[in-house]
Amino acid sequence: MLQEAKDLQNSAVTRLVSVLSQGKKEYTFKAPTGSGKTYMMADFMNRILATHNNVVFIVSSLSKSELAEQNYNSFCALAQNGTFPKLNPYLINSETSGEGSLYIPTDYNVYVLPRDLYKDKSKLKEEGTFLNFLQTTTGDLLSGGTAGKSIFVIKDECHIATSNLDELGRYFSVVINYSATPKLSRQQLPDVEISNTDAEEAKLIKQVAFQPDTDTLDAALDKFEEIKADYTNKLRVNPCFIIQISNKDKAEEELKNTIFPTLGNTKHQDLKWVYITGDKSGKGCQTNDSGLNKLPVARWKDYMKGTESSISVIIFKMVISEGWDIPRACMLYQVRDTQSKQLDEQVMGRVRRNPRLLDFERLPKDAQDLASTAWIWGIKPKEMGLPKQVNLFRNYGIESEICVTPTKLKAETINNDLDVASLLAGKRENLTGGSIFTMYRNLMQQDNEVQDLCYDYADTYDKWRLFVENIGEVKRKYHSYISDYENSMVVCEPVSFPYGSSYNETEKTLTLDDWIWYRKEGDETSDEFSFDSDAEKKWAELLKDIRAKSIGTTNVLNNQDNKFLWGKNFPLNSEIKYEYFADGIHSSYPDFVMKDKKGRIHIFEVKSVNKSPLLNINDEEYESKVKSLKKCYKACSKKTKHIFYLPILDGNTWKITKFENGEETTIDKNTFIDSLNFT
């Protein structure tokens, strides 16, 4: 799993724990479907329980059983394998043995409640079982309870309207909403958010390639057949194509007139398909897979999840919008007319999970591209904030004019050079050194590269235990190697900007007609671009002014005598990146690249110390990252001969750290401009 993905999840949970200090009753956590909300939920609960043994969590999940059981099983697995050992989960149900009343034990700390179990006329409500549990747990005076614990409620998929638990609010100390699409109309304003862009860049989820609305199902299946062999060979995953149909009236018509005839034609007749109705009894479900037909319908979904499942096409009604994970799904087609429901982020999330998330960094580039792309046919959701597509002005030869040298850290070479066997020679196994679960948890908390060292060395259990018992020494040795950029950093082949990229629109916009990108809006081009922060926008304005001063005009890209080119380094598809080490290997995608009229390459990573009410930044974490980037850029400037900058906006003043030929200096804006030497 990429360190960036781990860091993104860890940072989000850290921020969520931090915002609890605001003392509000309700908070909202927003993250895209497929970004690991259940994992982050478990991490959050584990952190709270590690420091507050008087807290009990209730996780309210959709439906009567399926999503709740899925969450419960995930929590159990994460607790049992030592990842989050503080969790002690219990799945609330409405079944009784014999004729006794329902009962909820009070010696657990995470209770998973299928939302619909507590509603009018339900056994859990009518018998007062759940209310009695709350009163006993909180020590409510009316019940004579003595536990006196605080109850934190997590509402999973909070965007689904429900008032089931509202009447019990007096017993809840904190309510935390989790969703990819929280409802602003219900005041579910995100306190912590992982954006689609952040999740895409960290490869937690796939980027979406929207396909033409004019494509027929037959054409979409042709596309699926094209990538199927590559998916199987390069990813070792059998891909899956999801067809979404209407919930009610039109479903049978769509199946009869469009779907089954298309799947039955000669081109696609070898594809194995399944039709899931959503009926709990399995009534109406169909498949052309004779082997699957021998299994109970209740087991079909589990079979279809597997990476080696033979099922290529899954036909669903709208019920696929929540609670079913199938990472091998990579294409989604909505059969509809112009009156059908729009696709939304929840539905699209079914095909955005990364099928090779855990070992993504070990895949070759073409396999990574495949694993991080989802193809979708259907109406684009209006409120999603779809990425803006950008393209290079190719007729100006920008790809050949801007040649940038990236760097990487040669972790694999270091792993070979670091002789773990010699390092551990003479070490004795500590038979009282803790349980295997504690040791495994310790190993899983280490860098990916340290874990690799362990499994390269340990071909027996005894070696594995010896390694983990001495993991601190191995880690220090590895960190010493990888942090020595003089030896660990290598230059890569020069690259340029990709032909196409994209970005998410913000309110921080700027009109730019003199840089390397243009936007396509239908048949028209646009000069309006947006940036992630005020600091980025201000630096873009500065570079725009510098180019105008250098060239003497702002409306011509090409100047044969003084070629001056600059542009944003949009991370999507970019190979302009620099690896650095900070408790794991990370990639820095600098914000801007500029080639001056003398042919020098200038690289900028823009920062700001200005506080924003929309950003919850950990000062210590921020300073640590800046320090790591400075060390990286200093080494990069020496090895690549590019000039690197860390401009930091403080109020309205720029404090710029410049790195050239391995030397570090601090300059102001005017000194930076003068150094470009326009004459």
N, C-alpha and C positions, 0 to 999 in steps of 0.2 A: 504494500500500500504506500503510495507516495507520501513523503513527509508533509507536503503541502496539504494533503487531505486530512492527515492526522492533526496538523496544526489548526486547520480551519475548524474542525469539530471541537478540538480542545479549547480554542479561543472563545468559541460561541458558548460553551458550557461555563467557562470562567466568567464571561460577561453576565450570563444568566444568574449565577450564584451571586455575583457582585451587585446586580440591580435589586436584589432582595433587601438590601440595606435601605432602600427608599421607603420601606415601610408601607407600601400600598397593599390593598387586599387582593388585587388582580393584576397579572402580568401576561404578556403574550410573546411567544417564541415562534418566529416564522422561518421556515426552511423548506426548500423545494422537495417534492416527493422524490425519494431515491437518495437523498443526501445523508441518510442514517439517523432520522429523527428518533427511532426507537433506541438505538445505541446511545445517542446523546441524552435521551431521557433517562436511561439507566445510569449513565455517568453522573448526571445532575443529582439524581436521588442518592447515589452512593456517596458523593461528596458531602451532601447535607447530613446523611446518616452517620458519616464518619466523625462529625463534630457535634451532632445533636441527636442523642439517643432518645430524646423525648418526642421525636417527630414520627408520624405515621403517614404514609402516602396512600391515596386512593387514585388509581388510574382508571378513569372512566373512558371506556372504548366503545366504538360503534357496535350496533346490532346486539343480538342475544348471545352470540358465542364466538363466531369465527375470528374477528379481529382481536377480540379480548384474549382468546386462547393463543393466538399467534404472539401477542405481546407477552403474555404470561410465560410461554415456552422460551421466548428470547431472554426474558429476565432470569429464568431458572438457569439457562445455559451459561449466561454471563456471570452468574453467581457461582455456579458449580465449577467452571473452569478457572476461577480465581481472578477474572478480569475486574469484577465489581463484587467483592466478597461481602460487603455490608448488606446486600439485598437479601431479603428473606420473603419471597413472594407467595401469595395465596390467591387462587382463582375463586371468586365468589360465584356460586351457582344457586339454582332454585330447586335442586333435587334433594329429596330426603330418603333415608333408608327406613322402611317400614312406615308407620303412621306418625312418627315424631315430627316436631316442629323444625323449621329451618334453624340453623345455628351457624354463626360465624365466629371462629376462634379469635382470641385477642393477642396471641403470642407471635404474630408476624408483623412485618413493618412495611410491606408493599402489598396492597390489596387491588387486584384487577377486577373491575366491575363492568360486566357487559351492560351498557347503558340502559337497554330496554328491559332489564330485569327489575328495575325500580321505576314503576309507573302505576297509575291507577289500576286496581284490580289484580296487580301482580302479587304473588305469594310473598315476595320479599317485603313489599310495602304493607299489604293487608295484615300480615302476622306481626308487623312491627319489628322484624328481625334486624333490618339494617339500621333503623332508628335506635334500637336498643344497643347495637354495636357502637354507634357514634357516641351515645350517651355514656356508655361504659368506658370507652377509650378516652374521652375528653374529661371524664370525671364530672359530668354535668350534675348539678346539685339535685335536680328533680329525679334523677335516676339512682342516686346513691353511689354512682361510679367513683372509683378511687384512682384510676390510672393517671388522669390529668395530663394527657399528651396533646400535642398540637397536630391537627390534621391538615396536610397539604393535599389539595385536589389537583390532579393533572387531567385536563380535558383534551383527550386525543381527538384530532380532526374536529376542532372546536367550531369550524365554519358551519357544520351541520346544526341547524336550529334545534334546540331542545331545552326544555325547562324542567326536566325530570328531577334534578337535584337542587333547583333554586330554593325550594321551601326549606332546605336543610342548611342554608348558608350560615346560620348562626354557629354551626359546629365547625366550620372551616376557617382556619387561620389565614391560609393563602390559596388562591386559585391561579393555576398556570395554564394558559391556553396554548396548545400546540397545533399548528396547521401550516400547510403550504399556501393556503388562501384564507387567512383570517378575515372576518367580516368587519370592515371599518364602520359599517352602519350600526353594529352592535358594540362599538367602542373597543374593538379588539385591535388596538393600535400597537404595532410591534415594539417591544422594549429591546429585544435582541433579534437580529435578522441575519440570515445567510442568504445572500442574493443569488439569483440564477447564475449570474456571471461568475461570482466567486466559486460556486459549486462546480461550474463547468471548467474553470481554469484549474481547479484542484483535481479534476477528473473524477469527482464524486458522482456526477451525472453526465449524460451525453449532451452534446449540443444538438439542436434540432435543425434538420434540413427539410424545410417545408416544400412539398411537392406541388405541382400544378393542380388546381381544382378541376381542370378539364380531363385529367387522367381517369380512365376507367379502372375498375377493379382488375380487369385483365392486364392492363398496362402496369399497374402497381405490382401484381404478382410476377410479371416479367422481371421487374426490378429486383424483387426478392430472390428469384431464381438466379439472377446474375451474381448476387453477393453471397449466396448460400454456401458455395464451395469454399470461398475465401474465409468465411466465418468459421467453417468447420476445420479447415486446414491450418489457418493462422492463429485462431483463438482456441481451438479444440472445444468449441461450443456449437451445438446445433441451434441455429437461429430460429426465431419464431415471429410470425406475422399475425397481428391481431386485427380482426375485423369487428368493428363496433356497429351494432344495429339499433334501431329504435326500441323503446321499452314495450310499447303496447301495439296500437292498431296497425302500424306499418311493418312490424317485424316479419310476419308471415309472408307478406307481399315481397319484401326485400329478399328473404331467403329463397322463395320460389322463383322469382323472376330474375334475380341478379346473382346471388351468391352460389347456390348449388349448381346452376348451369355453368358458371365460370369455373368452379372447381372441378367440374366433371368433364371439361373439354380436354382434348388430347394433350395440350401443352402442360396442363397442371394436374392431370389425373393421378400422378404418382405422389402428390403431396398428401400427407396424412393430416386430417383435420378433425376438430372437435367442436361441437356446438353446445354451449352451456346456457341453459335457460335461466338459471338463478333460482329455480324451484328447489326448496330444501330436500324434497323427496327424490329429486333427480328426474322428475317427470318431464318428458319431451327432449331430454338430452340425447344427442346423437354423435356418432363417430364412424369413420370409414376404416378405422384401425381394428382389425379383428382381435388382436391381442388385448387391446384396451377394453373391448367389449366384454371380455371375460371378467373384468374387475368391477366391483361395485362403483357406482357413480361417485360416491363419497370419496373414493381414492383417486379419482381422475385428476383433480387439481394438484395433488402432491406429486403425481407422476409427471405432469406437464411442467413442473418447475425445474426439474433436473436438467443439467446442461447437456446430457446425452439423450434426452427424450426424443422419441421418433416423431412427435407431433409438431408439424410445421405451421399449421394454421389454427388459430383459436378464434371462434366466433362468439361474441359476447353481446348481451344487451348492455344498457347503460350502467348496469350494476358493477362494472369493473372500475368505477371511479375511485373507490377506496379499498384498502385492506388486502390487496393480493399482490404479492411480489413475484415477479418472474424476470430476473435480470437478462435472460437470453432473448427476451422480446426486443426487437430492434425496429419494427415497422408497425405503423398503426394506420388503418384505413377506415374512415367513417362513411358508411353507406347512408345517403340522405338525399332529400331534395332541398330546395332553398328555404323551406320552413322548418327544417330539423334543428335540434339544439346545437349550440356551438360547443366545440371541444373546449375544455378548460384545462388549467394546469394539473388538476387532479387526474383527469383521464390521460393526459399526455404523459404523466409521470409513470404510467405502466410500462412505457418503452424507453425510459430515460436512465434506468439503473445501469451501472457499469458492470458487465458480466465478468470482468477480470480485475476488479478493484484491488484485491489483496496482493496481486503480483503485477500490477500494471506497469511499474517501472522496469520490469525485466523483459517486457515485450519489445520487439523491434518497432521502428517508427510506423511502418505501414499497418501493423497489427494494432498499434495504439490508436491510429486514426479510425480504424474500423470499429474498435471497441467503444469509441467515444462519439459515435454518430448515431442519431435516430432519424429515421425517415417517416414523415407524417403527412398524410393526405386528409384534408378536412378544413373546416372553417377555422381560421386563426382567431384565438380569443382576443377580444378587444381590450380587456383590462390587463392583459398579461405584461404589457410593456415589451413588445417583441423587439429583438435586436435590430439595429440599423446596419444594413450591409454597406461595406465600403470596398472600393476597388482602386488599384493604382492607375495613374495616368501612364499606361504602358507605352504610348507612342513617344514618350520623352526619354525612354531608355533608363528609367529609374533603377531597374533591377541590376543593370550593369554599372551604373554610376555610384550607387551606394553599396559598398561591400564591407560588411561588418564581421569582425572575428569574434565568435563566442568562445567561452571557455567551459571546461568541465573538470570535475575532480575525479581522478582515476582510482575510484574506490576498489574496483576489482583487482588492480595491480597491487594496491596496498594490502588487500586481503591475502594475496598470494605471498607478499613479502613478510607479512606479520606471521611469524611462526608460532602459532598457538601451542603446539605440542611442546616446543622448547620453553615457552613462557610458563606452562603449567607443569613442566617436569619437576618432580620432587614434591609437588603439592599433594597433600593427602585428603581423601574424601572425609568430610565432616559428617559422621553418621547422625549427629544430633542437630544438623543444620536446618531443620524446618521441614514442613510437609512438601510433597511434590507440587501441590496446588499453589502454595506460597512461592515456590521457586519458579513455577511456570508463569505466574503473574509478574514476577520480577523480570523474567526474560522478555515477556510481551511488552513491557514498558520501555525497553531499550530501543535504540535506533535500529532501523531495518538492517543496516550493515553489520551491527554487532550480532543480531540474530542470525544473519548469514554466516558469520564466523563460527557461531556455535554449531550450526548444522553441517557446515563443511568439516568441522573437526570431530564432532560427536557421532560416531557410528555405533556406539553402545550406550546403554542407559548410564553406566558408571562414568563414562566420559562426559555425558550430558550433565550429570549432577556435578562433576568436578568443575566443569566450565562455569555453570551458574553460580556455584559457591564462590568462585573467584572472578565473577563477572566484573566487579569493580576494577580489578587490576587490568583485565583485558580491555575494558572500556577506556581506561586512562591511556593505555598504550595506543589503541586505535585512534583516539582523539588527538594524541600527540602527532601521529603520522598524518592524518587527514587535515589537520590545521596548519601544517607546514606547507603553505601555498607554493613556496619556491620549488618544492619537489612534487606536491600532489596535484597542482593545477596544470592542466595542459590546454593548449590552444586547439581549436577545431578548424575545420575548413570554413573559409569565408562564406557568409550567407547574405541575403538581402531581405527586403520585406516580402511577405507573401503577396500573391496577386490579389487575393480577397481576404477580408476579415470582417469583424462586426463588433459592435459595442452596444451597451444598454443606454438608452436615452436618459438624460437628467435635465434639471432646470439650468444647469451651468453651461450655457451655449455660447458659441462664438462663430462668426462668419469668417471662413478661411477660403480664399480663392488662389492661394499662392503656395500651397504645400502639396504633398505627393498624393493625397487621397481625394476621391470624389465619391459622393453618395448617389445612388440610383433610387429614385422614387417613381415607380411606374415607368413611363417613357421620358421622364424628366430627370435632370441631375440637380443636386442641391449642394450649396456651399455651407450649410449650417451643420456644425458638429457640437457635441457636448462632451463634458469632462467629468471625472469622478469627484473632483474637489475644487474649491476656490483656488487653491495653490496651483493645481494643474492648469486651470484656465488662465491664471495670471502669468504663468511661465510661457504658455502658448502665445499670449499676447506679446510678451517680450521677444520671443523668437520671431514672431511675425514682423515686429518693428525692426529687429536686427536685419532680417532679410531685405526689407524695404530700403534700409539705409545702405546695405551692401550692394544691392542690384540697382536701386534707383527706381523701381516700379514694383507693384504688388500683384499685377495681373498677368504676368508671364512666367511660366515655370521654367521655360528653356532659355538659357542665355549662354551661347556658345563660348563666350570669353570668360565669363564668371559663373560657372555652374554652382549654384547655392541651393541645396535641397534639404528639406526637413520634414518630419512627420511624427505623428504619435505611433508608438510601438504597441498597437493593439495586441494583447496576448494571444487571442485566438489565431491559431495557425502559425504564430511567430516562432522562428528559430533563433531570434536575437535574445539570448538569455545567458546568464552567468551563474554558475553553481558556486555556492558558498556553504560553509559548515557552521551550524549553530544548534548543537544537540540533534544532529541529523543533517543530511544533505538537502539543501533547498535551492530553488532556482529564482534568481532575480530577473524579472523582465523590466528593464528600464523604461521610463515613461516616454522619452523622446530621443530621437537620433537626428543629428544635423551634420551635413557635409558642407564645409565652408568653401569659399571660392579657391582656396589653396589646396583643396582635396583632403583636408584633415577631417577625421571623424570625431564628433563630440557626442557624448552619451550622458543623458540626464535622468536621474531618479529624484523626483520632486517630493518633498516632505513639508509638513507644517506642524508647528507647535501651538497653533491657534485652537482653542477649544470650540467644539460645536455641540449644541444640544442634541444633534442627531447621531453623534458618534460617542460611543462609550469606550475610550481608549485607556488602556492600562499604561501608565507612564513608564514603569519599570520595564515592561515588555517592549515598549516603543524604543526606549533608549538602548536596550540590548540589541534590537534589530539594527538600529542605525550604526551602532558600534561594529556589528558583524559586517554590514555592508561597506563600511569604510575600509576595513581590513581587506575585504574581497576586492573592491575597486582599486585600491592601491596596488595590489598584486596584478590585477588585470591590466592596469595602465602600463605596467612595465613589460608584460608579456605580449600585449596586443599592439602597443604603440598608439592606441586610441586615447583620447582625453576624456576622463570621467568626472562627473560633477554630482554632488549632493546639495542642491539648493534647498534651504529650509526657510520657510516663510514664518516670520515672527512679527505679528501685527501686520504692518505694511512694508516691512524691511526684509530684504533677502540676506541671509547669511549663507555663503556658498563655500563648500569644501571642494577643492579642485585636486585631481590626481593626474599627474603627468610624469611619465617615465619613472614610476615608482616613488615619486615625491609628492607629499601632501602639503597644501597651502590653504589658507583661509582668505577669501577675497569678498569684496562687495559687488553689487550689480555693475557699477561703472567700471571697475577694474576688469570684470569679466568682459564687458563690451569692448573696452580698449584692447584687450588681449587678442581679439579677433583680427585686429589690424586691417581695416578696410582699404587702406591706401595701397 
